[in-house]
Structures are given as C-alpha cells and as structure tokens.
Amino acid sequence: MAAIITEQLRILNASNFRAGITSTTNSYYVWVGLPNPVNISPTWNTSPPSPIDSFNESNRYWDSIIAMKKINSSDVRRVIEKYQWVSGEKYDIYRHDYSRDNLAPVSNATNLYSSKYYVLNRDYRVYICLDNGISPENPTGKPSLDEPLFTNLEPRAAGSSGDGYVWKYLYTLTPSDIIRFESTNFIPVPEDWSTSSENAAVRDNASTSGQIKIVTIENRGTGYGTATTYSNVNILGDGEGAKASVTINADGKIESVDVSQGGSGYSFGTLDLDSTGITNSAASTDAVTSVIIPPIGGHGANINHELGARKVMIYARLENDSTNPDFITGNEFARIGIVKDPLVYGSSSILTAPKASGVYALKVTASNLSSIVFNPDDVITQTIGVGSTAIGRVVSWDFTTGILKYWQDSQVATSSTAGTSPLYGYRLLRFQNSHDGTGSFVINGGNATVAIDTSFTGVSTVLNSKTYYFGMDFNKGIANPEVQRQSGEIIYVDNRPSVLRSSNQKEDIKIVLEF
C-alpha cells in the first residue's frame, strides 16, 4: 500500500507543538549542560558526537545539566528558510503543482515548500515571487535585477529593468522578530496572522479564494495570424469570471498573456485559446499555457500554509543575573536541550520558575578561603563512611562566598585504573553534612582541604555590606538542584563545541525544530 505524510501534516504538527509550549498546562525549559566535554571525548570541540536517543543516554543528559530557563509564549515562533534577495539571482515562482514529475525550474525542488519562491529584502520585508520572466526562451526564468521594496497590496514589478519578475508583498519583520527569531538560515512568520491588526490589510486583500493572478507560456505556438491583442479571453475551470488579454506578435506566436480579471473559485484552469477568434491553421503548432492557481483564500490569506511554516524556533537568552546566578560563569557548556514538564526537586509539582539550577552546591569554610583554588572540572571527594566516598566535578567556585557548585558524573564513578575495579564502586553518593562517626565533613580537591559550613542556611549572605545571592537554597551548608533529575521528558539534545561563559557576556540560543 502506497501512502504519504503530507506537508500539511507537518505544518499542523508545528502549529500544535507551538500551542503546546504556550499552553499554561505545560512547562518547557531550555537547558545547558556538560561542563567538561573533553573528559568524555578528547576531540569533542572539533567533532562533537551525535546525541544518542535512549533511556540510558537521557539519564546521562540529566547528570550534566547545569541550569535551565523557562520557555514563555513570546519565546516561540514558527519559521521558514531564509532567502535573502540578491541581484542577479534566479528565484522560483509560486506554483501549485510542483512534484516529482514537475520540478521547480530553478531549485529543482520536488515540492513548493522546498523551492525558493519568496525573498527577504534589505528592509526585512517578505515577498512571494509570482513570475520570474519564465518563457519558452527562458524556461527557468531570468535573473532578478530589481529588489522589491514596495508595500502595495497588489502584485507588481519591482522596478524598470524589465527582468520579468512580479512580486507580491506579504509582511515586514518587526524589530523584536529580527532580534529574537531571525538567523543566518531562518526568518519568522508573523504571530496570529489570522487575527492580528498589523497584517490585516494584506490578509483582507486576499479574501477572494481562487483568484487567478498569473498565466505562463510554455510554448508560444505558431500560425495565430498578424500582430494583435485579444481582450477578455476566458479562463475556463471550476471558477468563474477570470479573463486575460492575449497578445499575438508579428510572427503569429503568442507574445504575452496578462490576467485582466482574476475571477474567483478556481482550483484548476485553462486559457480558452479556441474562443474569441484566436485560431491557427491545422498545420500550425498549438500554444501551451499554464494557469497558476493561488493558495486557498488567495495570496496572503494563510501565511503559514502559503509559506510552509513547518519549523518552530525556540529562543532563550542567557544573562548573568546577580540575584539568581543559575547560569554559572568561568566554566563552559557543550550541550543544550529542551525538557518538557520537569518537576521541582523532591516534589511531584511541575517546575514553573523562570530559571532553575541543575547542579549541587556546598557552602564551605577554611582559614583562608581566598587562597583556595578549585579549578573547573576538578574532582572533589568526601569520605562518607568506611569504604564510601562521595565524588563530584567542580562547576564553579567563588572564594568570596565559599560557594562550591558541582555535578556528579556517573562516568567518574564507573571508571577504573589499569583494568581494576571501578574507583568508587559503581556508586554516586551525595555529599553530606552529617555522618555516623566514620565519615567526615571535609572536602578534598583543588589545592587544599575545606569543610562544609554546617552553620549556614539560606539563599544569600551579606559580606562587607554587600548581599550575595546564590540562586539556590542551602540547608546546613548543602544545596540540592532546583529541578528533580530524571523528571519530565527530554525532547531535544544538541552536542556542540564548548562555549566558555564569562561575566560580561550573553548567549542567544536559537533552536529550530522541523516537523
């Protein structure tokens, strides 16, 4: 049995996914993680490995999460491929019938949405190409010479070069759209096209469904008599009212076809060359024309269907917040992802906080904290009891406040030396601020030994009249992640060369999901 998943299902899935993210019943987060990728693979930064989709790897992803940021409705937008207008380049025209048997003439695409039939101009305006000068002499069209800059509602040429292009203005990207959702490869489509007042003029101008705009000539034919123009030539089909002017040149061939009345209701059409006195002799060649059928509702009625908005972009900006420093500095991340409906740590409630820390932390004390050095990715340990050791890797260290953030890597617990048993007995024990008398509060690592400050509880401290916020809630010197590990559904993972975060930088994360 032959079957096909249509492009319209992909567009619907993109729409449903965006609706799911913006629903108040769901909670989606962008997360960053993996502060030590070269410990996993020495060639990570030159050749990041492809993520693995399995329950086992999902657990590993949770191990490495540093922090996450909530995705709000304003952080999600449907996007399309970006085709910047360039002088001298050819563009496909909008056609309703591209397929494996009728390839797009310029891009050779097998469907409309994979062809280059729209452009973005220098002013961030989007135009659809209705005609590119295609003719029997130029079967793939001509190079575009005039950049479309107008905002007229009706299709027209962009300039006076005679390049043969006819453009239809659709919309203009807003400054916010440009900052958040425009990238090297993608541009956003407007939000809420069917109801927004901003795009009402274009949308309302397209209210006539099945209105013909373009008829192309594939073969000019011969023997149509002397040079003349026939007006009101009918366009036949399942619609009504469409007419065209047909010009015959001195050689008895059809020179041009210009739609004079678009009519309405057409889902197919044929130029009636056998009427209105347009005849040629039996020994002549019949002309061949194609009536281009616009999208349902007309050009501009449904921008998502017309442009094939089957991708969704998710935007997140990582900023350094002194009052909630979940996104650490001084270390790197090499993995980003998306998780749906994670839980609050130690709870069955879905996380809804704007940001959340994914690491553990210790408030430590020593005689001279300023001399203590914990480098990123240093291994720290604590003796929990006889034969029991807690182990972690340093994520960040602040000697001013004594806050040591770390993550626990299962690969450390299962590693071995010279083929012997695992160093830490296949266990990842948590660091503790109490024990049975056989353990220790002491933390080993870096260039010294420190102790957990069991006298400290809270989310901030005041030193020299300055308040320092930790972004985590400490209880007797220990803070757990704000998100429950292995909760929710990790739906996207991207391994990438590591990004070193510093205190004076921001990162814009743009994730594109294709359906």
C-alpha positions in Angstrom: 0.0 0.0 0.0 1.4 3.4 -1.0 1.0 6.3 1.5 2.4 9.7 2.1 2.8 12.1 5.0 1.7 15.4 3.6 3.4 18.7 4.1 0.1 19.9 5.7 0.5 17.4 8.5 4.0 18.8 9.2 2.5 22.3 9.3 -0.2 21.1 11.6 2.3 19.4 13.9 4.4 22.6 14.0 1.3 24.6 15.0 0.3 22.0 17.6 3.8 21.9 19.1 3.8 25.7 19.4 0.4 25.6 21.0 1.6 23.0 23.5 4.5 25.2 24.6 2.4 28.3 25.0 -0.3 26.4 27.0 -0.3 27.2 30.7 -0.8 23.5 31.4 2.7 22.7 30.1 6.1 23.8 31.2 9.0 23.7 28.8 12.6 24.7 29.5 15.8 25.2 27.5 18.8 23.8 29.4 22.5 23.9 29.1 24.9 21.3 30.4 28.1 19.2 30.1 30.8 21.5 31.5 33.7 19.1 30.7 33.1 17.6 27.2 36.8 16.8 26.6 36.7 14.3 29.5 34.1 12.4 27.5 35.8 12.8 24.1 39.2 14.5 23.5 38.0 15.5 20.0 34.7 16.9 21.3 35.3 20.5 20.3 36.5 19.7 16.8 34.0 16.9 16.2 31.1 16.8 18.7 29.5 13.3 18.7 25.9 12.9 17.6 23.5 12.6 20.5 22.1 9.2 21.3 18.3 8.7 21.8 17.9 6.1 24.5 16.7 5.9 28.1 20.3 5.4 29.2 21.5 8.5 27.5 18.6 10.5 28.8 19.9 9.7 32.3 23.4 10.9 31.3 21.9 14.1 29.9 20.3 14.8 33.3 23.6 14.2 35.0 25.2 17.0 33.0 22.5 19.7 33.2 23.9 23.0 34.7 20.8 25.2 34.6 17.6 25.7 32.7 15.4 28.6 31.6 11.6 28.6 31.1 10.3 29.0 27.6 7.5 31.5 27.5 4.9 32.1 24.7 6.9 35.0 23.4 10.0 32.8 23.0 8.4 30.5 20.4 7.7 31.3 16.7 7.1 29.4 13.5 9.9 30.0 11.0 10.7 29.4 7.3 14.0 29.2 5.4 15.7 32.5 4.8 16.2 33.5 1.1 17.8 36.9 1.0 17.2 38.8 -2.2 20.4 39.1 -4.3 20.7 41.0 -7.5 21.4 38.6 -10.5 20.0 35.5 -8.8 17.1 33.5 -10.1 14.1 32.6 -8.0 11.4 30.0 -8.4 7.8 31.2 -8.9 4.9 30.2 -6.8 3.2 27.2 -8.4 0.5 24.9 -7.1 1.8 21.8 -9.0 5.4 21.2 -8.2 6.1 17.5 -7.7 8.5 14.7 -8.5 7.2 14.9 -12.1 7.2 18.7 -12.3 10.3 20.1 -10.6 10.7 23.7 -9.6 12.7 25.2 -12.5 15.4 27.0 -10.5 15.9 24.9 -7.4 14.7 21.5 -8.9 12.7 21.0 -5.7 10.0 18.3 -5.8 7.5 20.4 -3.8 6.6 24.1 -3.3 7.9 24.4 0.2 11.4 23.2 -0.7 11.7 25.7 -3.6 13.0 29.3 -3.5 9.8 31.2 -4.3 10.0 34.1 -1.8 12.6 36.5 -0.6 13.6 38.8 2.3 14.7 42.3 1.2 17.1 44.7 2.8 14.2 46.3 4.8 13.2 42.9 6.3 10.1 42.7 4.1 9.0 39.4 2.7 7.7 39.0 -0.9 6.4 36.0 -2.8 7.5 35.6 -6.5 4.6 35.1 -8.8 6.5 35.5 -12.1 10.3 35.3 -12.8 10.2 36.1 -16.5 9.7 32.4 -17.4 9.1 31.8 -21.1 9.8 29.3 -23.8 13.1 31.2 -24.4 13.9 31.3 -20.7 12.4 28.0 -19.3 13.8 28.6 -15.8 13.2 32.3 -15.8 15.6 35.3 -15.7 17.9 36.8 -13.1 16.2 39.2 -10.8 17.6 42.7 -11.2 15.1 44.9 -9.3 14.8 44.4 -5.5 11.2 44.6 -4.3 10.8 47.4 -1.9 7.2 48.4 -2.2 4.3 47.6 0.2 1.5 47.8 -2.3 -1.2 45.2 -1.8 -1.5 44.1 -5.5 1.4 42.2 -7.2 3.6 44.2 -9.5 7.1 44.5 -10.9 9.8 45.9 -8.6 11.5 48.3 -11.0 12.0 49.2 -14.6 14.7 46.8 -15.7 12.3 44.5 -17.5 13.5 41.4 -15.7 10.0 40.0 -15.9 9.6 39.5 -12.1 6.2 40.1 -10.4 6.3 40.2 -6.6 3.6 40.1 -4.0 4.3 41.8 -0.7 3.4 39.7 2.3 4.7 41.2 5.6 7.5 43.0 7.4 9.6 41.6 10.3 9.3 43.6 13.5 12.5 44.7 15.4 11.7 42.2 18.1 11.3 39.4 15.5 14.7 40.3 14.0 16.5 40.2 17.3 14.9 37.0 18.6 13.9 34.9 15.6 15.9 36.0 12.6 19.1 34.0 11.9 21.5 33.1 9.2 19.2 30.4 7.8 15.7 31.3 9.1 13.1 34.1 9.4 9.9 34.1 11.4 6.4 34.3 10.1 4.0 36.7 11.9 2.3 35.6 15.0 -1.5 35.2 15.0 -1.8 36.0 11.3 -5.5 35.3 11.1 -6.4 37.9 13.8 -3.6 40.5 14.0 -4.4 44.0 13.0 -0.8 44.6 11.9 -1.3 42.3 8.9 -5.0 42.9 8.3 -4.5 44.8 5.0 -2.6 42.0 3.3 -4.9 39.4 4.8 -8.1 41.1 3.9 -6.9 41.9 0.3 -6.6 38.2 -0.2 -10.2 37.5 0.7 -11.1 36.2 -2.8 -10.3 32.5 -2.9 -9.2 31.0 -6.3 -8.5 34.4 -7.9 -6.1 34.0 -10.8 -3.0 36.2 -11.0 -0.6 34.6 -13.4 -0.8 32.6 -16.7 2.6 31.4 -18.0 3.5 30.5 -21.6 5.3 27.2 -22.1 5.0 27.1 -25.9 4.1 30.1 -28.0 2.7 28.1 -30.8 2.5 29.3 -34.5 0.1 30.4 -37.1 -2.0 32.7 -34.9 -2.2 35.5 -37.6 -0.9 39.0 -37.5 0.1 41.1 -34.6 -2.9 41.9 -32.4 -4.3 41.7 -28.9 -7.3 39.8 -27.9 -9.2 41.1 -24.8 -11.5 39.2 -22.4 -10.2 35.8 -23.3 -11.9 33.4 -20.8 -10.1 31.2 -18.3 -12.1 28.0 -18.0 -12.2 25.8 -15.0 -14.3 25.3 -11.8 -14.3 29.0 -11.0 -15.8 32.0 -12.8 -15.0 35.4 -14.0 -11.3 35.2 -14.9 -10.3 36.7 -18.1 -7.0 37.6 -19.8 -5.5 39.7 -22.6 -3.6 37.6 -25.2 -1.1 39.4 -27.4 0.0 37.9 -30.8 3.3 39.1 -32.2 4.2 39.7 -35.9 5.4 36.1 -36.2 1.9 34.7 -35.4 3.0 33.5 -31.9 1.6 34.3 -28.5 3.8 37.0 -27.1 2.2 37.6 -23.7 -0.8 36.7 -21.5 -1.9 39.2 -18.9 -4.7 38.5 -16.5 -7.2 41.3 -16.7 -9.8 39.8 -14.3 -8.9 37.3 -11.6 -12.3 35.9 -11.1 -12.8 33.6 -8.1 -13.2 30.0 -7.1 -10.6 28.3 -9.3 -8.9 25.1 -8.2 -7.8 24.4 -11.9 -8.0 26.5 -15.0 -7.3 26.6 -18.8 -6.8 29.6 -21.0 -9.5 29.3 -23.7 -7.4 29.9 -26.8 -10.2 28.4 -29.0 -12.5 31.2 -28.4 -12.6 34.9 -29.1 -11.3 34.4 -32.6 -7.9 33.1 -31.6 -7.3 30.4 -34.2 -4.4 28.9 -36.0 -4.2 26.7 -39.0 -4.2 22.9 -38.9 -0.6 22.7 -39.9 0.4 25.1 -37.1 1.6 24.4 -33.6 -0.8 24.9 -30.7 0.3 27.2 -27.9 0.6 25.8 -24.4 -0.1 27.9 -21.3 -0.4 27.2 -17.6 -2.9 28.8 -15.3 -1.3 29.2 -11.8 -3.7 28.5 -9.0 -3.2 30.6 -5.9 -3.4 29.1 -2.3 -6.8 28.6 -0.7 -8.1 32.0 0.3 -5.7 33.8 -2.0 -2.1 35.1 -1.6 -1.7 36.3 2.0 -4.8 34.7 3.4 -3.0 32.0 5.4 0.7 32.8 5.6 1.6 29.6 7.4 0.2 27.4 4.6 1.4 29.7 1.8 5.0 29.7 3.1 5.1 26.2 4.6 5.7 27.1 8.2 6.7 23.6 9.3 9.5 24.6 11.6 9.5 26.1 15.1 12.2 28.3 16.6 12.7 28.5 20.3 14.6 31.5 21.7 16.4 31.8 25.0 18.9 34.4 26.2 21.3 33.5 28.9 22.2 36.5 31.0 24.2 36.8 34.2 21.9 37.7 37.0 23.4 38.7 40.3 20.2 37.9 42.2 19.8 34.4 40.6 23.1 33.2 39.3 22.0 29.8 38.0 23.9 30.1 34.7 27.4 30.0 36.1 30.4 31.8 34.6 34.1 30.8 34.4 33.2 27.4 33.0 31.8 26.1 29.8 28.8 24.2 28.4 28.8 21.9 25.4 25.2 20.6 25.3 21.8 22.3 25.0 18.4 20.8 25.1 14.7 21.1 25.8 12.8 19.4 28.5 9.0 19.2 29.0 7.3 19.3 32.4 10.3 18.8 34.8 9.5 18.6 38.4 10.5 20.6 41.4 13.3 18.9 43.3 11.9 16.4 45.9 8.3 17.2 44.7 5.6 15.9 42.4 4.9 19.5 41.3 5.8 20.7 37.8 8.5 23.3 37.8 7.3 26.7 36.8 10.2 29.0 38.0 11.7 31.3 35.4 15.2 29.7 36.0 16.4 26.7 37.8 19.8 25.3 38.8 20.6 21.8 37.9 23.7 21.3 40.0 24.5 20.6 43.6 26.3 23.1 45.8 28.3 23.3 49.1 28.9 26.3 51.4 32.5 25.6 52.6 34.8 27.2 55.1 38.5 27.3 55.7 41.0 29.5 57.5 41.8 31.5 54.3 39.3 31.0 51.5 41.0 33.5 49.2 43.9 31.1 48.9 41.7 28.1 48.0 41.6 27.2 44.3 39.1 24.9 42.7 39.6 24.8 39.0 36.6 23.9 36.7 36.2 20.2 36.3 38.5 19.4 39.3 37.4 16.2 41.1 36.3 16.7 44.7 35.6 13.9 47.2 34.3 13.4 50.7 34.6 10.3 52.9 31.1 9.4 53.8 32.0 6.3 55.8 34.3 3.3 55.7 34.7 2.3 52.1 32.2 5.0 51.0 33.2 8.1 49.1 31.2 10.9 47.6 32.6 12.3 44.3 31.8 15.3 42.1 33.3 17.6 39.5 33.6 21.3 40.1 31.3 23.5 38.0 32.1 26.8 39.7 33.9 28.2 42.7 33.6 31.6 44.4 36.2 32.0 47.2 34.5 35.3 48.3 31.3 33.5 49.4 32.7 30.0 49.8 30.1 28.6 47.4 31.3 25.4 45.5 29.0 24.2 42.8 29.5 20.7 41.4 27.9 18.0 39.3 28.1 14.2 39.7 29.3 12.4 36.6 28.4 8.7 36.6 31.3 8.0 34.3 33.6 9.0 37.1 32.0 6.5 39.5 32.4 3.7 37.0 35.9 4.5 35.7 38.8 2.3 36.6 42.6 2.3 36.5 44.6 -0.4 34.7 41.5 -2.7 34.4 40.9 -2.8 38.1 37.5 -2.5 39.8 35.7 0.9 39.5 37.3 3.6 41.6 34.2 4.4 43.5 32.4 1.1 43.5 29.7 1.9 40.9 28.1 4.3 43.3 27.5 8.1 43.3 27.0 9.1 46.9 25.8 12.6 47.8 28.0 14.9 49.8 26.8 15.1 53.4 26.7 17.4 56.4 26.2 14.6 58.9 27.5 11.1 59.3 27.7 8.1 61.6 31.0 9.0 63.0 33.1 7.1 60.5 32.9 9.8 57.9 34.0 13.4 57.5 32.7 16.9 56.7 36.0 17.6 54.9 36.0 18.1 51.1 39.2 17.1 49.3 40.2 18.6 46.0 41.7 21.7 44.4 44.8 22.8 46.2 43.6 22.3 49.7 41.0 20.8 52.1 37.9 22.6 53.2 35.0 21.8 55.4 31.2 22.1 54.9 29.9 25.2 56.7 27.1 23.4 58.5 26.1 26.6 60.3 24.8 28.2 57.1 21.2 28.0 55.9 19.6 30.4 53.3 19.8 31.7 49.8 22.1 34.7 50.3 24.7 36.1 52.6 26.0 39.6 53.4 29.7 40.3 53.3 31.1 43.8 53.8 27.6 45.4 53.5 27.1 43.6 50.1 24.4 41.0 49.5 25.5 37.9 47.6 22.7 35.7 46.1 23.3 32.1 45.3 20.3 31.1 43.3 19.9 28.0 45.5 18.5 27.3 48.9 21.1 26.0 51.4 20.4 23.8 54.4 23.3 23.4 56.8 25.8 24.1 54.1 24.3 21.9 51.3 22.0 22.8 48.4 20.3 20.4 46.1 19.3 21.2 42.4 16.1 23.1 42.0 14.9 20.5 39.4 14.3 16.8 40.0 16.6 14.8 37.9 15.1 12.2 35.5 11.8 14.0 35.6 9.9 15.3 32.6 10.7 14.4 29.0 13.9 15.4 27.3 12.7 16.1 23.7 15.8 17.7 22.2 19.5 17.4 22.6 22.3 19.2 20.7 26.0 18.4 21.3 28.2 21.4 20.2 31.7 22.7 20.6 32.1 24.1 24.1 31.1 27.7 25.0 33.1 29.4 27.8 30.9 31.7 29.8 32.3 34.9 31.3 30.7 37.5 33.5 30.4 40.1 30.7 28.7 38.1 28.0 25.3 36.9 27.0 24.3 34.0 24.8 21.3 33.9 22.5 20.2 30.3 21.9 18.0 29.6 18.9 16.8 26.1 18.5 14.9 25.1 15.3 12.7 22.0 15.3 11.4 20.7 12.0 8.3 18.7 11.7 
